[in-house]
């Protein structure tokens, strides 16, 4: 008779977390940051810190979360500004009411020039600059080949889409904290992703839940508005 003995190693850090675990953790951090921004201590720090220290404090603390909110709101603002300019363009049957000048460039052409200037090589520079700290750290710790391999792997596995959801989640929860307050500790945990959460399912109480409904109000509805604006 043989008795098989197996040993297991349990690592508490660097675990492979699931989609909900990561975004749930960021939602907790965002709510806490919003509560701290409303506190008297942050107000006093803003009064007594010198400019270099204040900028460092903003960059390392609240600036990250506020920047995620600004990034998530910039695309809807750009889309609706684009629609407003296009709808206010001069048409042949509305010249009397709009007081259109002769020889005026169409609104679509003006917006195309503006967008081509903003989203040409500058967009590539922004994407590369946002990953530059990670690339430099991997280069220093390992070598240039490992850093380039990790960068290409992140791009090919569509990790920017994960950061889109992350930005929307952070922006949603930090703004909700400004509006309603009530931040508290959330025991999110960081367990291993051992099961797949369905897109839409019905629980034991008869209510619908799932991965789609978890982020419908945070990201999906805004994405649908962008899609409708793009079609228009």
Buried (B, 14 or more C-beta within 10 A) or exposed (E): EEEEEEEEEEEEEEEEBBBBBBBBBBBBBBBBBBBBBEEEEBEEBEEEBEEEEBEEBBEEBBEBBBBBBEBBBEBBEBBEEBBEBBEEBBEEEEEEEEEBEEEEEEBEEBBEEBEEEEEEEEEEEEEEEEBEEEBEEBBEEEEEEEBEEBBEEBEEEEEEEBEBBBBBBBBBBBBBBEEEEEBEEEEBEEEEBEEEBEEEEEEEEEEEBBBBBBBBEBBBEBBEEBEEBEEE
